[in-house]
């Protein structure tokens, strides 16, 4: 069973998804300020996003929906390709370390 999130029908649907990569970073959370509430009166109604600038960051920033820019397909491809290459290098290093401690008997 796949987890789901239900959004009330009278709320706008969020423009961005959890874990989506954007120019501001990776979306880790979202919250909604409905019309007619104190939060909406103070900060405008709509979606707010909690964004981590990069995966090794210890900071979290909050943006309104109109402050977030999605990555272009080219930027997204570049980011994902770089991350795959990084992890492939890490796997290669670990395979060499494993071979060194097993005397080359592993699948290195």
C-alpha positions, 0 to 999 in steps of 0.5 A, spaced: 500 500 500 502 506 497 502 512 502 497 518 500 496 525 502 489 527 502 488 535 500 481 538 502 477 540 495 477 547 497 484 548 498 489 549 492 493 543 489 500 544 491 505 546 485 511 542 488 512 536 490 516 533 496 523 531 494 522 535 488 529 539 486 528 546 485 533 552 484 532 554 491 534 546 493 530 540 495 523 541 498 522 537 504 516 539 507 509 543 505 504 547 509 498 550 507 495 557 510 487 557 508 483 563 507 480 566 513 485 564 518 490 568 522 496 566 518 493 567 511 491 574 514 498 575 516 502 572 511 497 571 505 493 564 503 497 559 500 502 553 500 509 554 504 515 550 502 520 548 507 527 547 502 534 545 504 539 548 499 543 542 498 543 535 501 549 536 506 546 542 509 543 543 516 539 549 514 532 549 512 528 555 509 521 557 508 518 560 501 512 562 498 509 558 492 511 564 488 518 564 490 520 557 488 523 556 481 523 549 478 529 547 475 529 546 467 529 539 464 537 540 462 538 543 469 535 537 472 538 532 468 545 535 470 544 535 477 541 527 477 547 525 472 552 528 477 549 525 483 549 518 479 556 519 478 558 521 485 555 515 487 558 510 482 565 513 484 563 511 492 561 504 490 567 503 486 571 506 492 568 501 497 569 495 492 576 496 492 576 497 499 572 490 500 577 487 495 583 489 499 580 486 505 578 480 502 584 478 498 580 480 492 575 474 493 569 479 493 565 481 486 570 487 485 
